[in-house]
Amino acid sequence: MIRGRGMTSSGMRWAFLFGILLAMALPKQAPCGYPGAPDCREQGRWRMMCTAYEVEPFVFYVLELAFRRDIGFAYSSGELSLDLSLNGLSGLS
């Protein structure tokens, strides 16, 4: 393990804990609100297929995956729209 010249073992523990907490706060996009949710796609207007999504912390994604239900905390949410015509993808709406 690499440590700084003046870093104590207590300082290493705090740095490790800070790194774990920071990693758990990283955003993860979950389709349909939570992983394992029933199919949430719906036919929109003008031949568009809309799918709901949430951007949530990684730790909440793992908890929702374990409990198979929505916990209800997200950084943001919205709908991803796909163009079903011959033109291809239309992007985010």
C-alpha positions as CSV (number, residue, x, y, z in Angstrom):
1,M,0.0,0.0,0.0
2,I,1.3,3.4,-0.9
3,R,1.1,6.1,1.8
4,G,2.5,9.6,2.2
5,R,5.6,10.2,4.2
6,G,3.7,11.7,7.1
7,M,0.5,9.7,6.9
8,T,-0.4,7.8,10.0
9,S,-2.4,4.6,10.2
10,S,-5.3,6.6,11.5
11,G,-5.0,9.0,8.5
12,M,-4.9,6.0,6.1
13,R,-8.2,4.7,7.7
14,W,-9.9,8.1,7.2
15,A,-8.7,8.4,3.6
16,F,-10.0,4.9,2.9
17,L,-13.4,5.7,4.5
18,F,-13.6,8.9,2.5
19,G,-12.8,7.1,-0.7
20,I,-15.5,4.5,-0.1
21,L,-18.1,7.2,0.7
22,L,-17.1,9.1,-2.4
23,A,-17.4,6.0,-4.6
24,M,-20.9,5.2,-3.2
25,A,-22.1,8.7,-4.1
26,L,-21.1,8.4,-7.8
27,P,-24.2,8.6,-10.1
28,K,-25.7,5.6,-11.8
29,Q,-28.6,5.7,-14.3
30,A,-31.3,3.3,-13.4
31,P,-33.9,2.5,-16.2
32,C,-37.6,2.4,-15.2
33,G,-36.9,4.1,-11.9
34,Y,-35.2,1.1,-10.2
35,P,-33.4,-2.1,-11.4
36,G,-35.7,-5.1,-12.0
37,A,-38.8,-2.9,-12.5
38,P,-41.5,-4.2,-14.9
39,D,-41.3,-2.9,-18.4
40,C,-42.0,0.9,-18.3
41,R,-41.8,1.7,-22.0
42,E,-44.7,3.5,-23.5
43,Q,-45.6,4.6,-27.0
44,G,-45.4,8.3,-27.4
45,R,-46.6,10.6,-30.1
46,W,-44.9,10.7,-33.5
47,R,-43.6,7.1,-33.4
48,M,-41.5,7.7,-30.3
49,M,-40.8,5.1,-27.6
50,C,-40.4,6.7,-24.2
51,T,-38.6,5.1,-21.2
52,A,-38.4,6.6,-17.7
53,Y,-35.0,6.7,-15.9
54,E,-33.5,8.0,-12.7
55,V,-29.9,9.1,-11.9
56,E,-29.2,8.1,-8.4
57,P,-26.2,7.4,-6.1
58,F,-24.6,4.0,-6.7
59,V,-25.4,2.9,-3.1
60,F,-29.1,3.4,-3.7
61,Y,-28.9,1.5,-7.0
62,V,-27.4,-1.5,-5.1
63,L,-30.0,-1.3,-2.4
64,E,-32.8,-1.1,-4.9
65,L,-31.3,-4.1,-6.8
66,A,-31.2,-6.0,-3.5
67,F,-34.8,-5.1,-2.3
68,R,-36.4,-5.1,-5.8
69,R,-38.3,-1.8,-5.1
70,D,-37.8,1.9,-5.5
71,I,-36.3,3.7,-2.5
72,G,-37.3,7.1,-3.8
73,F,-34.0,9.1,-3.8
74,A,-32.6,10.3,-7.1
75,Y,-30.3,13.1,-8.3
76,S,-32.6,13.6,-11.3
77,S,-35.1,11.8,-13.4
78,G,-36.7,12.0,-16.8
79,E,-37.6,10.2,-20.0
80,L,-35.4,8.8,-22.7
81,S,-37.1,9.1,-26.1
82,L,-36.2,6.8,-29.1
83,D,-37.4,7.6,-32.6
84,L,-39.0,4.4,-34.1
85,S,-39.1,5.8,-37.6
86,L,-36.3,5.3,-40.2
87,N,-34.4,8.4,-39.0
88,G,-32.9,6.5,-36.0
89,L,-32.3,7.8,-32.5
90,S,-33.6,11.3,-31.5
91,G,-31.7,11.5,-28.2
92,L,-32.7,12.8,-24.8
93,S,-35.8,14.8,-24.3
